[in-house]
Amino acid sequence: MNKSIQTPRQRFLEEPIRKSNANPLVIFETGIPMRDGVELAADVYLPANQFLPAPAIIQSTPYDKSNPIFFLNEARFFQEHGYVVIVHDVRGRGKSEGCWRAFVNDGPDTHDVIEWAAHQNWCTGKIGTTGLSYMGWTQWAAAFEKPPHLTCMISTSAAGRWQQEIPYTSGVFQLYFGWWVYLVRRRITELHGLEEHDWETILRTLPLASIGDFMSPVGETWSDMLDHDTLDEHWKSLRFDERYGEIDVPCLHVTGWYDMEDLAGAFHHYENMIKASPGAKDQKLIVGPWSHINCRWPHSSYGGIEFGSSAAIDMDETHLRWFNYWLKNEQNGVPGDPPVKIFEPGKNSWLSTDHWPLSNGEISFFLRFNGAEGSLSTVPPLTEDPAQSYRYNPVDPAPTQVDIKKYPVEDIPLDQTPVESRPDVILYTSEPLSKETVISGWPYLEIFASSDCEDTEWHVKITDVYPDGRSIKVTQGCLRASYRDSLEIPSPLIPDHIYAFNIELWPTHHVFLPDHRLRITVTSSDFPWFARSMNCFGKIANLATPNIAINTVFHAPVYPSCLKLPVNRA
């Protein structure tokens, strides 16, 4: 018998740590044995007796299973609708035994929780999983372990391509993990107390490795992120790029256009399941104008922009409908739903379609510069335009426009005009558009550029310039220059040598209205969301001396810097 489905230690069955009765719903705490003997602590929410046995919904969390904000209310909602809900602390977190190493044990452990639940007398054997962010990741990690009783998933903003998205984005370290590691540095997540600290000073500390002294105890989490700064075996073991054909689990994928943490990951999972999975027809995608956490509890506004009341859909009911079909065989029409439901910023309305991306063509906008201002043109340079240079000083980085004392960071202003006025941010702006233009997919920027240093970074944003002058962010991307050819083996720049840099921007769908303009901004920092480049080659954890860089973008027939936009030629 698989040890994961054996009877837990008797003390958990006969003397549950916590038990309550209400209306007459039951909650009890128990232990769930893993294959190596470690026991994970779980809260089990049983529905009323008339619903038993019932299908189970499982969440695997590092954030304290008993947290009323994230789990209790959600668990009670599904419990009241006839489901067993199991929320368990992952290994080494909360009350669970073992040592936590972020992301490492989640696949086998969640597999064992699923199979244990499926064999309990109060369960029908049908299991669904759900969760946001880290809890989205645990679902995919478990799915690739192929638990026989995993019936369906709802994955919200789950990480996908480690080292290409998080904790590094194409070599650029996402410093917001400093907040995150502080919150999870002990067994019980510390959701309060961030404002007690001077985060401006903390996040400016050099070298980055020394920030770990402030966040002690951090275990291996901070060191894993800083020590493994390339796509090495540690991160490769957590990527499933070639394995999506092995699983056929129906999944509802949810994310938000303004999720700075895991937007790209959600699309990575969805696109690969559509491309390779035997269960491709059972994949659905919902994308709203939301930030990270608001993908589960949507708002109608973000970043100072009001998107209308329809943007805040009822995610509880959306989840319930999905689970009712797959776990209870309720004939509610889920298979007939359009595969893709996306919100269209610009139009501020929902669009249902049978495919993603909607693009059926590509427009190339060439970066041009007349010596005074940058422009975007569909006409490539026929003669050499002047190069455009700026001075990047790590001591004074371009800001993210974030309240540095708060985590989670959930409402970053979309209007980029305060940042665009800086001398270290260069702009390329199109003429007013004559007709509605829809971009839908993964944009790419190829820039021909140089630096007088051995390393630097490129931070790029696409914005929608309104007739009133506001410059509203559409999407963004970045690249550490030394990672231009490989995420595995970085190499320094030859100072002042011109290179072609291909920068992947995050997926987007945006409607540019007539008389609006399209803009590209290029700079070398986005602090504190991303760590500052010191303009030195080497492991970023150990770099402590800021160097000023003169970075230059070229525009010439032999150096045709170009933005490639996926467009819908309807």
FENHUVEN-V954621 format. One record per residue. N is the residue number from 0. RES is the residue in one small letter. SS is DSSP state (~ for helix, > for strand, _ for the rest). OMEGA is omega as a letter, one per 20 degrees, with the letter a starting at -180 (none if undefined). BURIAL is I if it has 16 or more other ideal C-beta (glycine too) atoms within 10 Angstrom, else O. Layout:
{{N;RES;SS;OMEGA;BURIAL} {N;RES;SS;OMEGA;BURIAL}}
This chain:
{{0;m;_;r;O} {1;n;_;a;O} {2;k;~;a;O} {3;s;~;a;I} {4;i;~;r;I} {5;q;_;r;O} {6;t;_;r;O} {7;p;_;r;I} {8;r;_;a;O} {9;q;~;a;O} {10;r;~;r;O} {11;f;~;r;I} {12;l;~;a;O} {13;e;~;a;O} {14;e;_;r;O} {15;p;_;a;I} {16;i;_;a;O} {17;r;_;r;O} {18;k;>;r;O} {19;s;>;r;O} {20;n;>;r;O} {21;a;>;r;O} {22;n;_;i;O} {23;p;_;a;O} {24;l;>;a;I} {25;v;>;r;I} {26;i;>;r;I} {27;f;>;r;I} {28;e;>;a;I} {29;t;>;r;I} {30;g;>;r;I} {31;i;>;a;I} {32;p;>;r;I} {33;m;_;a;I} {34;r;_;r;O} {35;d;_;r;O} {36;g;_;r;O} {37;v;_;a;I} {38;e;>;r;I} {39;l;>;r;I} {40;a;>;a;I} {41;a;>;r;I} {42;d;>;a;I} {43;v;>;r;I} {44;y;>;r;I} {45;l;>;r;I} {46;p;_;r;I} {47;a;_;a;O} {48;n;~;a;O} {49;q;~;r;O} {50;f;~;a;I} {51;l;_;i;O} {52;p;_;a;O} {53;a;>;r;I} {54;p;>;a;I} {55;a;>;r;I} {56;i;>;a;I} {57;i;>;r;I} {58;q;>;r;I} {59;s;>;a;I} {60;t;>;r;I} {61;p;_;a;I} {62;y;_;r;I} {63;d;_;a;I} {64;k;_;a;I} {65;s;_;a;I} {66;n;_;a;I} {67;p;~;a;O} {68;i;~;a;O} {69;f;~;a;I} {70;f;~;a;I} {71;l;~;a;I} {72;n;~;r;O} {73;e;~;r;I} {74;a;~;a;I} {75;r;~;r;I} {76;f;~;a;I} {77;f;~;r;I} {78;q;~;a;I} {79;e;~;r;O} {80;h;_;r;I} {81;g;_;r;I} {82;y;_;r;I} {83;v;>;r;I} {84;v;>;r;I} {85;i;>;r;I} {86;v;>;a;I} {87;h;>;r;I} {88;d;>;r;I} {89;v;_;a;I} {90;r;_;r;I} {91;g;_;r;I} {92;r;_;r;I} {93;g;_;a;I} {94;k;_;a;I} {95;s;_;r;I} {96;e;_;r;O} {97;g;_;r;I} {98;c;_;a;O} {99;w;_;r;I} {100;r;_;a;O} {101;a;_;r;I} {102;f;_;a;I} {103;v;_;a;I} {104;n;_;a;I} {105;d;~;a;I} {106;g;~;r;I} {107;p;~;a;I} {108;d;~;a;I} {109;t;~;r;I} {110;h;~;a;I} {111;d;~;r;I} {112;v;~;r;I} {113;i;~;a;I} {114;e;~;r;I} {115;w;~;a;I} {116;a;~;a;I} {117;a;~;a;I} {118;h;_;r;O} {119;q;_;a;I} {120;n;_;r;O} {121;w;_;a;I} {122;c;>;r;I} {123;t;>;a;I} {124;g;>;r;O} {125;k;>;a;I} {126;i;>;r;I} {127;g;>;r;I} {128;t;>;r;I} {129;t;>;r;I} {130;g;>;a;I} {131;l;>;r;I} {132;s;_;r;I} {133;y;~;r;I} {134;m;~;r;I} {135;g;~;r;I} {136;w;~;a;I} {137;t;~;r;I} {138;q;~;r;I} {139;w;~;r;I} {140;a;~;r;I} {141;a;~;a;I} {142;a;~;r;I} {143;f;_;r;O} {144;e;_;r;I} {145;k;_;r;O} {146;p;_;a;I} {147;p;_;a;O} {148;h;_;r;I} {149;l;>;a;I} {150;t;>;a;I} {151;c;>;a;I} {152;m;>;r;I} {153;i;>;a;I} {154;s;>;a;I} {155;t;>;r;I} {156;s;_;a;I} {157;a;_;r;I} {158;a;_;a;I} {159;g;_;a;I} {160;r;_;r;I} {161;w;>;a;I} {162;q;_;r;I} {163;q;_;r;I} {164;e;_;r;I} {165;i;>;i;I} {166;p;_;r;I} {167;y;>;r;I} {168;t;>;a;I} {169;s;_;r;I} {170;g;_;a;I} {171;v;>;a;I} {172;f;>;r;I} {173;q;>;a;I} {174;l;_;r;I} {175;y;_;r;I} {176;f;~;r;I} {177;g;~;r;I} {178;w;~;a;I} {179;w;~;a;I} {180;v;~;r;I} {181;y;~;a;I} {182;l;~;a;I} {183;v;_;a;I} {184;r;_;r;I} {185;r;_;a;O} {186;r;_;r;O} {187;i;_;a;O} {188;t;_;a;I} {189;e;_;a;O} {190;l;_;a;O} {191;h;_;r;O} {192;g;_;a;O} {193;l;~;a;I} {194;e;~;r;O} {195;e;~;a;O} {196;h;_;r;O} {197;d;_;a;O} {198;w;~;r;I} {199;e;~;r;O} {200;t;~;a;O} {201;i;~;a;I} {202;l;~;r;I} {203;r;_;a;I} {204;t;_;r;O} {205;l;_;i;I} {206;p;_;a;O} {207;l;~;a;I} {208;a;~;a;I} {209;s;~;r;O} {210;i;~;r;I} {211;g;~;r;I} {212;d;~;r;O} {213;f;~;a;O} {214;m;~;a;I} {215;s;_;i;O} {216;p;_;a;O} {217;v;_;a;I} {218;g;_;a;I} {219;e;_;a;O} {220;t;~;a;I} {221;w;~;a;I} {222;s;~;r;O} {223;d;~;a;I} {224;m;~;a;I} {225;l;~;a;I} {226;d;~;a;O} {227;h;_;a;I} {228;d;_;r;I} {229;t;_;r;I} {230;l;_;a;I} {231;d;_;a;O} {232;e;~;r;O} {233;h;~;a;O} {234;w;~;r;I} {235;k;~;a;O} {236;s;_;a;O} {237;l;_;r;I} {238;r;_;a;I} {239;f;_;a;I} {240;d;_;a;O} {241;e;_;a;O} {242;r;_;a;O} {243;y;~;r;I} {244;g;~;a;O} {245;e;~;a;O} {246;i;_;a;I} {247;d;_;a;I} {248;v;_;r;I} {249;p;>;a;I} {250;c;>;r;I} {251;l;>;a;I} {252;h;>;a;I} {253;v;>;r;I} {254;t;>;a;I} {255;g;>;a;I} {256;w;_;a;I} {257;y;_;r;I} {258;d;_;a;I} {259;m;_;a;I} {260;e;_;a;I} {261;d;_;r;I} {262;l;~;a;I} {263;a;~;r;I} {264;g;~;r;I} {265;a;~;r;I} {266;f;~;r;I} {267;h;~;r;I} {268;h;~;a;I} {269;y;~;a;I} {270;e;~;a;I} {271;n;~;r;I} {272;m;~;r;I} {273;i;~;a;I} {274;k;~;a;O} {275;a;~;a;O} {276;s;_;r;I} {277;p;_;r;O} {278;g;_;a;O} {279;a;~;a;O} {280;k;~;a;O} {281;d;~;r;I} {282;q;>;r;I} {283;k;>;a;I} {284;l;>;r;I} {285;i;>;r;I} {286;v;>;r;I} {287;g;>;r;I} {288;p;_;a;I} {289;w;_;r;I} {290;s;_;a;I} {291;h;_;a;I} {292;i;~;a;I} {293;n;~;r;I} {294;c;~;r;I} {295;r;_;r;I} {296;w;_;a;O} {297;p;_;r;I} {298;h;_;r;I} {299;s;_;a;I} {300;s;>;r;O} {301;y;>;r;I} {302;g;_;a;I} {303;g;_;r;O} {304;i;>;r;I} {305;e;>;a;O} {306;f;_;a;I} {307;g;_;a;O} {308;s;~;a;O} {309;s;~;a;O} {310;a;~;a;I} {311;a;_;a;I} {312;i;_;a;I} {313;d;_;a;O} {314;m;~;r;I} {315;d;~;a;O} {316;e;~;r;O} {317;t;~;r;I} {318;h;~;a;I} {319;l;~;a;I} {320;r;~;r;I} {321;w;~;a;I} {322;f;~;a;I} {323;n;~;r;I} {324;y;~;a;I} {325;w;~;a;I} {326;l;~;a;I} {327;k;~;a;I} {328;n;_;r;O} {329;e;_;a;O} {330;q;_;a;O} {331;n;_;r;O} {332;g;_;a;O} {333;v;~;a;I} {334;p;~;a;O} {335;g;~;r;O} {336;d;_;r;I} {337;p;_;a;O} {338;p;_;a;I} {339;v;>;r;I} {340;k;>;a;I} {341;i;>;r;I} {342;f;>;a;I} {343;e;>;r;I} {344;p;>;a;I} {345;g;_;r;I} {346;k;_;a;O} {347;n;_;r;I} {348;s;>;a;O} {349;w;>;r;I} {350;l;>;r;I} {351;s;>;a;O} {352;t;>;a;O} {353;d;_;a;O} {354;h;_;r;O} {355;w;_;i;I} {356;p;_;r;I} {357;l;_;a;I} {358;s;_;r;I} {359;n;_;r;O} {360;g;>;a;O} {361;e;>;r;O} {362;i;>;r;I} {363;s;>;r;O} {364;f;>;a;I} {365;f;>;r;I} {366;l;>;a;I} {367;r;>;r;I} {368;f;>;a;I} {369;n;_;a;O} {370;g;_;r;O} {371;a;_;a;O} {372;e;_;r;O} {373;g;>;r;I} {374;s;>;r;I} {375;l;>;a;I} {376;s;>;r;O} {377;t;_;r;O} {378;v;_;r;O} {379;p;_;r;O} {380;p;_;r;I} {381;l;_;r;O} {382;t;_;a;O} {383;e;_;r;O} {384;d;_;r;I} {385;p;_;r;O} {386;a;_;r;I} {387;q;>;a;I} {388;s;>;r;O} {389;y;>;a;I} {390;r;>;r;O} {391;y;>;r;I} {392;n;_;a;O} {393;p;~;r;I} {394;v;~;a;O} {395;d;~;a;O} {396;p;_;r;I} {397;a;_;a;I} {398;p;>;r;O} {399;t;_;a;I} {400;q;_;a;I} {401;v;_;r;I} {402;d;_;a;O} {403;i;_;a;I} {404;k;_;a;O} {405;k;_;r;O} {406;y;_;j;I} {407;p;_;r;I} {408;v;_;a;I} {409;e;_;a;I} {410;d;_;r;I} {411;i;_;a;I} {412;p;_;r;I} {413;l;_;a;I} {414;d;>;a;I} {415;q;_;a;I} {416;t;~;r;O} {417;p;~;r;O} {418;v;~;a;I} {419;e;~;r;I} {420;s;_;a;O} {421;r;_;r;I} {422;p;_;r;O} {423;d;_;r;I} {424;v;_;r;I} {425;i;>;a;I} {426;l;>;r;I} {427;y;>;a;I} {428;t;>;r;I} {429;s;_;r;I} {430;e;_;r;O} {431;p;_;a;O} {432;l;_;a;I} {433;s;_;a;O} {434;k;_;r;O} {435;e;_;a;O} {436;t;>;a;I} {437;v;>;r;I} {438;i;>;a;I} {439;s;>;a;I} {440;g;>;a;I} {441;w;_;r;I} {442;p;_;r;I} {443;y;>;r;I} {444;l;>;r;I} {445;e;>;r;I} {446;i;>;r;I} {447;f;>;a;I} {448;a;>;r;I} {449;s;>;r;I} {450;s;>;r;I} {451;d;_;r;I} {452;c;_;a;I} {453;e;_;r;I} {454;d;_;r;I} {455;t;_;r;I} {456;e;>;r;I} {457;w;>;r;I} {458;h;>;a;I} {459;v;>;r;I} {460;k;>;r;I} {461;i;>;r;I} {462;t;>;r;I} {463;d;>;a;I} {464;v;>;a;I} {465;y;_;r;O} {466;p;_;r;O} {467;d;_;r;O} {468;g;_;r;O} {469;r;_;a;O} {470;s;>;a;I} {471;i;>;a;I} {472;k;>;r;I} {473;v;>;r;I} {474;t;>;a;I} {475;q;>;r;I} {476;g;>;a;I} {477;c;>;a;I} {478;l;>;r;I} {479;r;>;a;I} {480;a;~;a;I} {481;s;~;r;I} {482;y;~;a;I} {483;r;_;a;I} {484;d;_;a;O} {485;s;_;r;O} {486;l;_;a;I} {487;e;_;a;O} {488;i;_;r;O} {489;p;_;r;I} {490;s;_;a;O} {491;p;_;r;O} {492;l;_;r;I} {493;i;_;a;O} {494;p;_;r;O} {495;d;_;r;O} {496;h;_;a;O} {497;i;_;r;O} {498;y;>;r;O} {499;a;>;r;O} {500;f;>;r;I} {501;n;>;a;O} {502;i;>;r;I} {503;e;>;r;I} {504;l;_;a;I} {505;w;_;a;I} {506;p;_;a;I} {507;t;>;r;I} {508;h;>;a;I} {509;h;>;r;I} {510;v;>;r;I} {511;f;>;a;I} {512;l;_;r;O} {513;p;_;a;O} {514;d;_;r;O} {515;h;_;r;I} {516;r;>;r;I} {517;l;>;a;I} {518;r;>;r;I} {519;i;>;r;I} {520;t;>;r;I} {521;v;>;r;I} {522;t;>;a;I} {523;s;_;r;I} {524;s;_;r;I} {525;d;_;a;I} {526;f;>;j;I} {527;p;_;r;I} {528;w;_;r;I} {529;f;>;r;I} {530;a;_;r;I} {531;r;_;r;I} {532;s;_;r;I} {533;m;_;a;I} {534;n;_;r;I} {535;c;_;r;I} {536;f;_;r;I} {537;g;_;a;O} {538;k;_;a;O} {539;i;~;r;I} {540;a;~;a;I} {541;n;~;a;O} {542;l;_;a;I} {543;a;_;a;O} {544;t;_;r;O} {545;p;_;r;I} {546;n;_;r;I} {547;i;_;r;O} {548;a;>;r;I} {549;i;>;a;I} {550;n;>;a;I} {551;t;>;r;I} {552;v;>;a;I} {553;f;>;a;I} {554;h;>;a;I} {555;a;>;r;I} {556;p;_;r;O} {557;v;_;r;O} {558;y;>;a;I} {559;p;>;r;I} {560;s;_;a;I} {561;c;>;r;I} {562;l;>;r;I} {563;k;>;a;I} {564;l;>;r;I} {565;p;>;a;I} {566;v;>;r;I} {567;n;_;a;I} {568;r;_;a;O} {569;a;_;none;O}}
